[in-house]
Amino acid sequence: MSDVDYDTDVENGIIHATFTISSSASVPCMVTADVVGSYTATDEYGDKQTEQTGLGFKIARGSNLDNSATNALALINAQDEAELELYINIPTRYDNEIGEDVVIDIEGIDVQVTEVEDATDNEYLLPDAYEIDGLAISTPEVGYGFQVTGTITNKTDHRWSSIEIGFLAIDADNNPYRFFWVEEGSAYSGYATTVSEAEYIKPDSSGELVYGEQDAAYRYNPEDNYSAVTLDSSQVFSIDKVASVEVQYARATFDDEDDSDE
């Protein structure tokens, strides 16, 4: 485990943390790690104490998984490493004196591996298990948001009855594209993601990725947000701000039929 580098963007309420998890195992592994922030607090006697709090995040780049939680998960190849980038929500705590939540000034971040599991037969795939060509980003014919199409090649020894690829939108500054929406009178922010799918692909064969689904697609509808006084057009989703996409995860459903004699 490497040291954790991080920087804090108070204006947007985000901590960007990077660290590397290594595996010396002879098989692919699923690694779980706790992400904890330390800060200074004043106790009831007026003394300063170092406290810790779990850090939740919305996006983890480099994990090969679909995860956002307080535990960092990573799928790592045998004797390899994963460089993770976490986009963490700056934590808050309730201040009894002023009667409201206040931002916690994080002074350090610690990551500790808590579990390592054999991931040889895991449904999530490592990047060397597939190849994607001809990626194209466009607006869905129905609905809102964005879709990603292309050709995916099966580089494993297994048949895939289905394959699901989760894509993360990247902006012109090579950061995950973050946008805002309004729900029940309050403004929220999140990162633009989408899913593409293909079916029935044999080893060394290819299939066409088609639009799968947009999680909470209503968030991507700009018309629902323009009327909100808390947002303007620069904050709501715009496909013009999607400079590229990267694979967040690949998840396959395997067909148990042996394909070795074909």
MIDOSE-1310 file (N, C-alpha, C; in nm, 2 decimals, decimal comma, always signed):
residues 262
msdv	+0,08/-0,12/+0,00/+0,00/+0,00/+0,00/+0,09/+0,12/+0,00; +0,06/+0,22/-0,09/+0,14/+0,34/-0,10/+0,08/+0,44/-0,01; +0,15/+0,55/+0,01/+0,10/+0,67/+0,09/-0,02/+0,73/+0,01; -0,11/+0,80/+0,08/-0,22/+0,86/+0,01/-0,19/+1,00/-0,02
dydt	-0,20/+1,04/-0,14/-0,19/+1,18/-0,18/-0,33/+1,23/-0,20; -0,36/+1,35/-0,16/-0,49/+1,41/-0,17/-0,49/+1,56/-0,18; -0,59/+1,62/-0,24/-0,61/+1,76/-0,24/-0,76/+1,79/-0,22; -0,79/+1,90/-0,15/-0,93/+1,93/-0,11/-0,98/+2,05/-0,19
dven	-1,10/+2,03/-0,25/-1,17/+2,13/-0,33/-1,29/+2,17/-0,24; -1,27/+2,27/-0,15/-1,38/+2,31/-0,06/-1,50/+2,36/-0,14; -1,48/+2,44/-0,24/-1,59/+2,50/-0,32/-1,68/+2,40/-0,37; -1,63/+2,28/-0,42/-1,72/+2,18/-0,47/-1,74/+2,06/-0,37
giih	-1,69/+2,07/-0,25/-1,71/+1,97/-0,15/-1,65/+1,84/-0,18; -1,53/+1,84/-0,25/-1,47/+1,71/-0,29/-1,33/+1,70/-0,25; -1,29/+1,58/-0,20/-1,15/+1,55/-0,18/-1,11/+1,45/-0,28; -1,00/+1,48/-0,36/-0,95/+1,39/-0,46/-0,83/+1,32/-0,40
atft	-0,84/+1,18/-0,38/-0,73/+1,11/-0,31/-0,68/+1,00/-0,41; -0,55/+0,98/-0,41/-0,49/+0,87/-0,50/-0,40/+0,79/-0,41; -0,40/+0,66/-0,44/-0,31/+0,57/-0,37/-0,30/+0,44/-0,45; -0,20/+0,36/-0,43/-0,18/+0,23/-0,50/-0,19/+0,11/-0,41
isss	-0,27/+0,01/-0,45/-0,28/-0,12/-0,38/-0,21/-0,22/-0,46; -0,12/-0,30/-0,40/-0,04/-0,40/-0,47/-0,09/-0,54/-0,42; -0,07/-0,64/-0,51/-0,11/-0,77/-0,47/+0,01/-0,86/-0,51; +0,05/-0,95/-0,41/+0,16/-1,05/-0,44/+0,10/-1,19/-0,46
asvp	-0,03/-1,20/-0,47/-0,10/-1,32/-0,49/-0,08/-1,38/-0,63; -0,09/-1,51/-0,64/-0,07/-1,58/-0,77/-0,19/-1,59/-0,85; -0,30/-1,53/-0,80/-0,43/-1,53/-0,87/-0,49/-1,39/-0,86; -0,59/-1,36/-0,95/-0,66/-1,23/-0,93/-0,73/-1,22/-0,80
cmvt	-0,73/-1,10/-0,74/-0,79/-1,08/-0,61/-0,88/-0,96/-0,61; -0,98/-0,98/-0,52/-1,07/-0,87/-0,48/-1,02/-0,81/-0,35; -0,98/-0,69/-0,35/-0,92/-0,63/-0,23/-1,02/-0,52/-0,17; -1,04/-0,53/-0,04/-1,12/-0,44/+0,03/-1,04/-0,35/+0,12
advv	-1,06/-0,22/+0,12/-0,98/-0,14/+0,21/-1,07/-0,03/+0,28; -1,04/+0,00/+0,40/-1,11/+0,11/+0,47/-1,04/+0,24/+0,44; -1,12/+0,34/+0,42/-1,06/+0,48/+0,39/-1,11/+0,57/+0,51; -1,01/+0,62/+0,58/-1,04/+0,69/+0,71/-0,97/+0,82/+0,71
gsyt	-1,04/+0,93/+0,74/-0,98/+1,06/+0,75/-0,96/+1,10/+0,90; -0,86/+1,17/+0,93/-0,83/+1,22/+1,06/-0,85/+1,37/+1,07; -0,89/+1,42/+1,18/-0,92/+1,56/+1,20/-0,90/+1,60/+1,35; -0,89/+1,73/+1,38/-0,88/+1,77/+1,52/-1,01/+1,83/+1,56
atde	-1,05/+1,78/+1,68/-1,18/+1,83/+1,74/-1,15/+1,87/+1,88; -1,24/+1,96/+1,94/-1,23/+2,00/+2,07/-1,33/+1,93/+2,16; -1,29/+1,87/+2,27/-1,38/+1,79/+2,35/-1,45/+1,89/+2,45; -1,53/+1,82/+2,54/-1,61/+1,90/+2,63/-1,53/+1,98/+2,73
ygdk	-1,40/+1,94/+2,75/-1,31/+2,02/+2,84/-1,23/+2,12/+2,77; -1,25/+2,14/+2,64/-1,18/+2,24/+2,57/-1,04/+2,19/+2,52; -1,02/+2,06/+2,53/-0,89/+2,00/+2,49/-0,91/+1,95/+2,34; -0,80/+1,97/+2,27/-0,80/+1,92/+2,13/-0,76/+1,77/+2,13
qteq	-0,84/+1,70/+2,05/-0,82/+1,56/+2,03/-0,82/+1,52/+1,88; -0,74/+1,42/+1,85/-0,75/+1,37/+1,71/-0,86/+1,27/+1,70; -0,95/+1,29/+1,60/-1,06/+1,20/+1,58/-1,05/+1,14/+1,44; -1,12/+1,04/+1,41/-1,12/+0,98/+1,28/-1,27/+0,96/+1,23
tglg	-1,29/+0,96/+1,10/-1,42/+0,94/+1,04/-1,40/+0,86/+0,91; -1,49/+0,77/+0,89/-1,50/+0,70/+0,76/-1,53/+0,80/+0,65; -1,47/+0,78/+0,53/-1,49/+0,87/+0,42/-1,56/+0,80/+0,31; -1,68/+0,86/+0,28/-1,76/+0,80/+0,17/-1,72/+0,87/+0,04
fkia	-1,74/+0,80/-0,07/-1,70/+0,85/-0,20/-1,81/+0,81/-0,31; -1,81/+0,89/-0,42/-1,91/+0,86/-0,52/-1,85/+0,79/-0,64; -1,72/+0,81/-0,66/-1,66/+0,75/-0,78/-1,52/+0,70/-0,74; -1,48/+0,58/-0,79/-1,35/+0,53/-0,77/-1,29/+0,49/-0,91
rgsn	-1,20/+0,56/-0,96/-1,13/+0,53/-1,08/-1,02/+0,43/-1,06; -1,01/+0,34/-1,16/-0,91/+0,24/-1,15/-0,94/+0,11/-1,07; -1,06/+0,10/-1,02/-1,09/-0,02/-0,94/-1,14/-0,14/-1,02; -1,18/-0,12/-1,14/-1,24/-0,23/-1,23/-1,37/-0,28/-1,17
ldns	-1,43/-0,20/-1,09/-1,56/-0,23/-1,02/-1,65/-0,12/-1,02; -1,78/-0,15/-1,00/-1,88/-0,05/-0,99/-1,90/-0,03/-0,84; -1,84/+0,07/-0,78/-1,85/+0,08/-0,63/-1,84/+0,23/-0,59; -1,92/+0,26/-0,49/-1,92/+0,39/-0,42/-1,97/+0,37/-0,28
atna	-1,88/+0,38/-0,19/-1,91/+0,35/-0,05/-1,81/+0,41/+0,04; -1,79/+0,35/+0,16/-1,69/+0,39/+0,25/-1,57/+0,29/+0,25; -1,59/+0,17/+0,19/-1,49/+0,08/+0,16/-1,44/+0,08/+0,02; -1,31/+0,09/+0,00/-1,26/+0,10/-0,14/-1,24/-0,05/-0,18
lali	-1,30/-0,08/-0,30/-1,28/-0,22/-0,35/-1,20/-0,21/-0,48; -1,12/-0,31/-0,50/-1,04/-0,31/-0,63/-1,02/-0,45/-0,67; -1,04/-0,47/-0,80/-1,01/-0,60/-0,87/-0,87/-0,60/-0,93; -0,78/-0,68/-0,88/-0,64/-0,67/-0,91/-0,59/-0,80/-0,97
naqd	-0,51/-0,79/-1,08/-0,46/-0,91/-1,14/-0,35/-0,97/-1,05; -0,31/-1,10/-1,08/-0,21/-1,17/-1,00/-0,08/-1,09/-1,01; -0,02/-1,07/-0,89/+0,11/-1,00/-0,88/+0,11/-0,87/-0,96; +0,01/-0,79/-0,93/-0,01/-0,66/-1,00/-0,05/-0,56/-0,90
eael	-0,08/-0,44/-0,95/-0,13/-0,33/-0,86/-0,23/-0,25/-0,93; -0,31/-0,18/-0,85/-0,41/-0,09/-0,89/-0,39/+0,05/-0,83; -0,39/+0,15/-0,92/-0,38/+0,29/-0,87/-0,52/+0,34/-0,87; -0,57/+0,37/-0,75/-0,71/+0,42/-0,73/-0,71/+0,57/-0,71
elyi	-0,82/+0,63/-0,77/-0,85/+0,77/-0,75/-0,99/+0,77/-0,69; -1,00/+0,82/-0,57/-1,13/+0,84/-0,51/-1,17/+0,98/-0,51; -1,30/+1,01/-0,54/-1,36/+1,14/-0,53/-1,45/+1,14/-0,41; -1,40/+1,19/-0,30/-1,46/+1,18/-0,17/-1,55/+1,30/-0,14
nipt	-1,66/+1,28/-0,08/-1,74/+1,38/-0,03/-1,68/+1,44/+0,10; -1,65/+1,57/+0,10/-1,60/+1,63/+0,23/-1,70/+1,60/+0,34; -1,65/+1,54/+0,45/-1,75/+1,50/+0,55/-1,79/+1,62/+0,64; -1,90/+1,61/+0,70/-1,95/+1,71/+0,79/-1,98/+1,65/+0,93
rydn	-2,00/+1,73/+1,03/-2,04/+1,69/+1,16/-2,14/+1,79/+1,22; -2,22/+1,75/+1,31/-2,32/+1,84/+1,37/-2,25/+1,92/+1,48; -2,26/+2,05/+1,47/-2,20/+2,14/+1,58/-2,31/+2,18/+1,67; -2,31/+2,14/+1,80/-2,41/+2,17/+1,89/-2,42/+2,32/+1,92
eige	-2,31/+2,39/+1,92/-2,31/+2,53/+1,96/-2,38/+2,61/+1,86; -2,37/+2,58/+1,73/-2,44/+2,66/+1,63/-2,56/+2,60/+1,57; -2,58/+2,47/+1,61/-2,70/+2,40/+1,57/-2,71/+2,36/+1,42; -2,60/+2,33/+1,36/-2,60/+2,29/+1,22/-2,48/+2,21/+1,18
dvvi	-2,48/+2,15/+1,07/-2,36/+2,08/+1,02/-2,25/+2,17/+0,98; -2,13/+2,13/+1,01/-2,01/+2,21/+0,97/-1,92/+2,11/+0,90; -1,84/+2,17/+0,81/-1,74/+2,09/+0,73/-1,63/+2,05/+0,82; -1,58/+1,92/+0,81/-1,47/+1,87/+0,88/-1,34/+1,90/+0,80
dieg	-1,25/+1,95/+0,87/-1,12/+1,98/+0,80/-1,03/+1,86/+0,81; -1,03/+1,78/+0,71/-0,95/+1,66/+0,71/-0,80/+1,69/+0,70; -0,72/+1,63/+0,79/-0,58/+1,66/+0,80/-0,49/+1,55/+0,76; -0,55/+1,43/+0,73/-0,48/+1,32/+0,68/-0,58/+1,21/+0,65
idvq	-0,53/+1,12/+0,55/-0,62/+1,01/+0,51/-0,54/+0,88/+0,52; -0,60/+0,78/+0,58/-0,53/+0,65/+0,59/-0,61/+0,54/+0,52; -0,55/+0,45/+0,45/-0,62/+0,34/+0,38/-0,55/+0,21/+0,43; -0,64/+0,12/+0,48/-0,59/+0,00/+0,54/-0,67/-0,12/+0,47
vtev	-0,59/-0,21/+0,41/-0,66/-0,33/+0,35/-0,71/-0,42/+0,46; -0,84/-0,45/+0,45/-0,91/-0,53/+0,55/-0,95/-0,67/+0,50; -0,95/-0,70/+0,37/-0,99/-0,83/+0,32/-0,93/-0,85/+0,18; -0,88/-0,97/+0,15/-0,84/-1,01/+0,02/-0,90/-1,14/-0,02
edat	-0,97/-1,15/-0,13/-1,04/-1,27/-0,17/-1,00/-1,31/-0,31; -1,00/-1,44/-0,33/-0,97/-1,50/-0,46/-1,08/-1,45/-0,56; -1,04/-1,39/-0,67/-1,14/-1,34/-0,77/-1,13/-1,41/-0,90; -1,08/-1,54/-0,90/-1,05/-1,61/-1,02/-1,18/-1,63/-1,11
dney	-1,29/-1,66/-1,04/-1,42/-1,68/-1,11/-1,52/-1,56/-1,09; -1,47/-1,45/-1,06/-1,55/-1,33/-1,04/-1,62/-1,29/-1,16; -1,75/-1,24/-1,15/-1,82/-1,19/-1,27/-1,76/-1,06/-1,32; -1,69/-0,98/-1,24/-1,62/-0,86/-1,29/-1,49/-0,90/-1,36
llpd	-1,46/-0,84/-1,47/-1,35/-0,87/-1,56/-1,24/-0,77/-1,54; -1,11/-0,83/-1,55/-1,00/-0,74/-1,56/-0,98/-0,69/-1,70; -0,91/-0,58/-1,72/-0,90/-0,52/-1,85/-0,84/-0,60/-1,96; -0,76/-0,70/-1,92/-0,70/-0,79/-2,02/-0,79/-0,90/-2,07
ayei	-0,91/-0,90/-2,02/-1,01/-1,00/-2,06/-1,10/-0,96/-2,18; -1,08/-0,84/-2,22/-1,17/-0,79/-2,33/-1,09/-0,67/-2,40; -1,14/-0,64/-2,52/-1,09/-0,53/-2,59/-1,20/-0,45/-2,66; -1,20/-0,32/-2,65/-1,31/-0,24/-2,70/-1,26/-0,15/-2,81
dgla	-1,32/-0,15/-2,93/-1,28/-0,07/-3,04/-1,40/+0,02/-3,09; -1,36/+0,13/-3,15/-1,46/+0,21/-3,22/-1,56/+0,27/-3,13; -1,52/+0,32/-3,01/-1,61/+0,39/-2,92/-1,67/+0,51/-2,98; -1,80/+0,53/-2,96/-1,87/+0,65/-3,01/-1,96/+0,70/-2,90
istp	-1,97/+0,83/-2,88/-2,05/+0,88/-2,77/-2,16/+0,96/-2,84; -2,29/+0,94/-2,80/-2,40/+1,01/-2,87/-2,51/+1,02/-2,77; -2,62/+1,10/-2,81/-2,74/+1,11/-2,73/-2,83/+1,00/-2,76; -2,89/+0,93/-2,66/-2,99/+0,82/-2,69/-3,10/+0,87/-2,77
evgy	-3,16/+0,78/-2,85/-3,27/+0,81/-2,93/-3,39/+0,83/-2,84; -3,40/+0,77/-2,73/-3,51/+0,78/-2,64/-3,45/+0,81/-2,50; -3,50/+0,92/-2,44/-3,45/+0,95/-2,30/-3,34/+1,06/-2,31; -3,26/+1,06/-2,20/-3,17/+1,17/-2,18/-3,03/+1,11/-2,14
gfqv	-2,93/+1,20/-2,14/-2,80/+1,16/-2,10/-2,71/+1,13/-2,22; -2,64/+1,02/-2,21/-2,55/+0,98/-2,32/-2,54/+0,83/-2,34; -2,50/+0,79/-2,46/-2,48/+0,64/-2,48/-2,35/+0,62/-2,54; -2,29/+0,50/-2,52/-2,17/+0,46/-2,58/-2,18/+0,34/-2,66
tgti	-2,14/+0,34/-2,78/-2,14/+0,22/-2,87/-2,00/+0,18/-2,91; -1,99/+0,06/-2,96/-1,86/+0,02/-3,01/-1,86/-0,13/-3,02; -1,74/-0,19/-3,04/-1,72/-0,33/-3,06/-1,64/-0,39/-2,95; -1,69/-0,50/-2,89/-1,61/-0,56/-2,78/-1,57/-0,70/-2,82
tnkt	-1,44/-0,73/-2,79/-1,39/-0,87/-2,82/-1,37/-0,95/-2,69; -1,41/-1,07/-2,69/-1,39/-1,16/-2,58/-1,25/-1,22/-2,59; -1,17/-1,19/-2,49/-1,03/-1,25/-2,49/-1,01/-1,35/-2,38; -1,12/-1,41/-2,33/-1,12/-1,51/-2,23/-1,15/-1,65/-2,30
dhrw	-1,14/-1,75/-2,22/-1,18/-1,89/-2,26/-1,33/-1,92/-2,24; -1,40/-1,82/-2,19/-1,54/-1,85/-2,16/-1,64/-1,78/-2,26; -1,75/-1,85/-2,28/-1,86/-1,79/-2,35/-1,93/-1,68/-2,26; -1,97/-1,57/-2,32/-2,04/-1,47/-2,25/-2,19/-1,47/-2,30
ssie	-2,28/-1,50/-2,22/-2,42/-1,49/-2,26/-2,46/-1,34/-2,26; -2,39/-1,26/-2,17/-2,41/-1,12/-2,17/-2,29/-1,05/-2,11; -2,26/-0,93/-2,15/-2,15/-0,85/-2,10/-2,20/-0,71/-2,08; -2,18/-0,65/-1,97/-2,22/-0,52/-1,93/-2,10/-0,43/-1,91
igfl	-2,09/-0,32/-1,97/-1,98/-0,23/-1,96/-2,03/-0,10/-1,90; -1,97/-0,06/-1,78/-2,01/+0,07/-1,72/-1,91/+0,17/-1,76; -1,96/+0,28/-1,82/-1,87/+0,39/-1,86/-1,88/+0,51/-1,78; -1,77/+0,58/-1,75/-1,77/+0,71/-1,68/-1,73/+0,82/-1,78
aida	-1,81/+0,92/-1,78/-1,78/+1,04/-1,86/-1,67/+1,12/-1,81; -1,58/+1,16/-1,90/-1,46/+1,24/-1,86/-1,47/+1,38/-1,93; -1,44/+1,48/-1,85/-1,45/+1,62/-1,91/-1,31/+1,66/-1,98; -1,31/+1,78/-2,02/-1,19/+1,83/-2,10/-1,06/+1,83/-2,01
dnnp	-1,08/+1,84/-1,88/-0,97/+1,85/-1,79/-0,93/+1,71/-1,74; -0,98/+1,60/-1,80/-0,95/+1,46/-1,76/-1,00/+1,43/-1,62; -1,11/+1,50/-1,58/-1,17/+1,47/-1,45/-1,31/+1,40/-1,48; -1,36/+1,32/-1,39/-1,50/+1,27/-1,41/-1,59/+1,39/-1,42
yrff	-1,68/+1,38/-1,52/-1,78/+1,49/-1,55/-1,88/+1,49/-1,44; -1,89/+1,60/-1,37/-1,98/+1,62/-1,26/-2,09/+1,72/-1,30; -2,21/+1,69/-1,27/-2,32/+1,78/-1,31/-2,42/+1,79/-1,19; -2,52/+1,88/-1,20/-2,62/+1,90/-1,10/-2,76/+1,88/-1,15
wvee	-2,85/+1,85/-1,06/-2,99/+1,83/-1,09/-3,07/+1,87/-0,97; -3,20/+1,89/-0,99/-3,29/+1,93/-0,88/-3,38/+1,82/-0,85; -3,40/+1,79/-0,72/-3,50/+1,68/-0,68/-3,57/+1,73/-0,56; -3,70/+1,74/-0,57/-3,78/+1,78/-0,45/-3,73/+1,91/-0,39
gsay	-3,70/+2,00/-0,48/-3,66/+2,13/-0,43/-3,52/+2,15/-0,39; -3,44/+2,05/-0,39/-3,30/+2,06/-0,35/-3,21/+2,03/-0,46; -3,09/+2,09/-0,46/-2,99/+2,06/-0,57/-2,90/+1,95/-0,53; -2,86/+1,86/-0,62/-2,77/+1,75/-0,59/-2,67/+1,75/-0,70
sgya	-2,56/+1,68/-0,68/-2,46/+1,66/-0,78/-2,42/+1,52/-0,79; -2,37/+1,48/-0,90/-2,32/+1,34/-0,92/-2,23/+1,34/-1,05; -2,19/+1,22/-1,08/-2,10/+1,20/-1,19/-2,17/+1,12/-1,31; -2,15/+1,17/-1,43/-2,22/+1,11/-1,54/-2,17/+0,97/-1,58
ttvs	-2,26/+0,87/-1,57/-2,22/+0,74/-1,61/-2,33/+0,68/-1,70; -2,29/+0,57/-1,77/-2,39/+0,50/-1,85/-2,35/+0,36/-1,86; -2,44/+0,27/-1,92/-2,41/+0,13/-1,93/-2,44/+0,09/-2,08; -2,34/+0,01/-2,13/-2,36/-0,05/-2,26/-2,36/-0,20/-2,25
eaey	-2,42/-0,27/-2,34/-2,44/-0,42/-2,33/-2,42/-0,49/-2,46; -2,38/-0,62/-2,45/-2,37/-0,70/-2,57/-2,41/-0,84/-2,52; -2,44/-0,93/-2,62/-2,49/-1,07/-2,58/-2,42/-1,17/-2,67; -2,41/-1,29/-2,61/-2,37/-1,41/-2,68/-2,24/-1,40/-2,76
ikpd	-2,13/-1,38/-2,69/-2,00/-1,37/-2,75/-1,91/-1,49/-2,71; -1,86/-1,56/-2,81/-1,77/-1,67/-2,78/-1,63/-1,62/-2,77; -1,54/-1,70/-2,72/-1,39/-1,66/-2,71/-1,34/-1,62/-2,85; -1,26/-1,52/-2,85/-1,20/-1,47/-2,97/-1,30/-1,42/-3,07
ssge	-1,42/-1,39/-3,02/-1,52/-1,33/-3,11/-1,56/-1,19/-3,06; -1,63/-1,12/-3,14/-1,67/-0,98/-3,10/-1,82/-0,96/-3,11; -1,87/-0,86/-3,04/-2,01/-0,83/-3,05/-2,02/-0,68/-3,04; -2,14/-0,63/-3,08/-2,16/-0,48/-3,08/-2,22/-0,44/-2,95
lvyg	-2,16/-0,34/-2,89/-2,21/-0,28/-2,77/-2,33/-0,18/-2,80; -2,44/-0,20/-2,73/-2,56/-0,11/-2,75/-2,59/-0,05/-2,62; -2,67/+0,06/-2,63/-2,71/+0,13/-2,51/-2,79/+0,04/-2,41; -2,74/+0,04/-2,29/-2,81/-0,04/-2,19/-2,91/+0,04/-2,10
eqda	-2,85/+0,12/-2,01/-2,94/+0,20/-1,93/-2,86/+0,32/-1,87; -2,94/+0,42/-1,84/-2,88/+0,54/-1,77/-2,94/+0,54/-1,63; -2,86/+0,53/-1,53/-2,90/+0,53/-1,39/-2,97/+0,66/-1,36; -3,10/+0,65/-1,31/-3,17/+0,77/-1,28/-3,17/+0,87/-1,39
ayry	-3,22/+0,83/-1,51/-3,21/+0,91/-1,63/-3,27/+1,05/-1,62; -3,37/+1,07/-1,53/-3,44/+1,20/-1,52/-3,34/+1,30/-1,48; -3,23/+1,27/-1,41/-3,13/+1,36/-1,37/-3,06/+1,43/-1,49; -3,06/+1,37/-1,60/-2,99/+1,42/-1,72/-3,08/+1,51/-1,81
nped	-3,21/+1,53/-1,77/-3,30/+1,61/-1,84/-3,28/+1,75/-1,81; -3,22/+1,83/-1,89/-3,19/+1,97/-1,86/-3,32/+2,06/-1,84; -3,42/+2,02/-1,91/-3,55/+2,09/-1,90/-3,61/+2,09/-1,76; -3,58/+1,98/-1,69/-3,63/+1,98/-1,56/-3,56/+2,07/-1,46
nysa	-3,44/+2,11/-1,50/-3,35/+2,19/-1,41/-3,35/+2,34/-1,44; -3,38/+2,37/-1,57/-3,37/+2,51/-1,60/-3,47/+2,60/-1,52; -3,58/+2,54/-1,48/-3,68/+2,62/-1,40/-3,64/+2,63/-1,26; -3,53/+2,56/-1,21/-3,49/+2,57/-1,07/-3,40/+2,69/-1,05
vtld	-3,44/+2,77/-0,95/-3,36/+2,89/-0,92/-3,22/+2,86/-0,87; -3,20/+2,74/-0,82/-3,07/+2,71/-0,77/-2,96/+2,67/-0,87; -3,01/+2,64/-1,00/-2,91/+2,60/-1,10/-2,92/+2,69/-1,22; -2,82/+2,69/-1,30/-2,82/+2,76/-1,43/-2,78/+2,66/-1,54
ssqv	-2,78/+2,70/-1,66/-2,76/+2,60/-1,77/-2,62/+2,55/-1,77; -2,52/+2,61/-1,71/-2,38/+2,56/-1,71/-2,36/+2,45/-1,61; -2,46/+2,43/-1,52/-2,45/+2,33/-1,42/-2,52/+2,20/-1,45; -2,62/+2,20/-1,54/-2,69/+2,08/-1,57/-2,62/+2,00/-1,68
fsid	-2,66/+1,88/-1,69/-2,59/+1,79/-1,79/-2,59/+1,84/-1,93; -2,48/+1,83/-2,00/-2,47/+1,87/-2,14/-2,37/+1,77/-2,20; -2,41/+1,70/-2,31/-2,33/+1,60/-2,37/-2,20/+1,67/-2,43; -2,21/+1,80/-2,46/-2,10/+1,87/-2,52/-1,98/+1,88/-2,42
kvas	-2,01/+1,85/-2,29/-1,90/+1,86/-2,19/-1,84/+1,72/-2,17; -1,89/+1,62/-2,24/-1,83/+1,48/-2,23/-1,72/+1,47/-2,34; -1,59/+1,49/-2,29/-1,48/+1,49/-2,39/-1,44/+1,34/-2,43; -1,46/+1,25/-2,33/-1,43/+1,11/-2,36/-1,50/+1,02/-2,25
vevq	-1,48/+0,89/-2,26/-1,53/+0,80/-2,16/-1,42/+0,70/-2,12; -1,43/+0,65/-2,00/-1,34/+0,54/-1,96/-1,42/+0,43/-1,90; -1,37/+0,31/-1,91/-1,44/+0,19/-1,86/-1,43/+0,19/-1,70; -1,55/+0,19/-1,64/-1,55/+0,18/-1,49/-1,54/+0,03/-1,45
yara	-1,62/-0,05/-1,52/-1,62/-0,19/-1,49/-1,67/-0,27/-1,61; -1,64/-0,40/-1,61/-1,70/-0,49/-1,71/-1,75/-0,61/-1,63; -1,87/-0,65/-1,65/-1,93/-0,76/-1,58/-2,00/-0,85/-1,67; -1,96/-0,98/-1,67/-2,00/-1,08/-1,76/-2,09/-1,19/-1,70
tfdd	-2,18/-1,24/-1,77/-2,25/-1,36/-1,73/-2,20/-1,47/-1,82; -2,14/-1,57/-1,75/-2,07/-1,68/-1,82/-2,17/-1,79/-1,86; -2,15/-1,85/-1,98/-2,22/-1,97/-2,02/-2,13/-2,09/-1,98; -2,19/-2,18/-1,91/-2,11/-2,29/-1,85/-2,07/-2,40/-1,96
edds	-2,13/-2,39/-2,08/-2,10/-2,49/-2,18/-1,95/-2,48/-2,22; -1,88/-2,59/-2,23/-1,74/-2,59/-2,26/-1,73/-2,56/-2,41; -1,64/-2,47/-2,45/-1,62/-2,42/-2,59/-1,49/-2,47/-2,64; -1,42/-2,56/-2,57/-1,28/-2,60/-2,61/-1,28/-2,68/-2,73
de	-1,39/-2,76/-2,77/-1,38/-2,85/-2,88/-1,43/-2,79/-3,01; -1,46/-2,66/-3,00/-1,52/-2,59/-3,13/-1,41/-2,52/-3,20
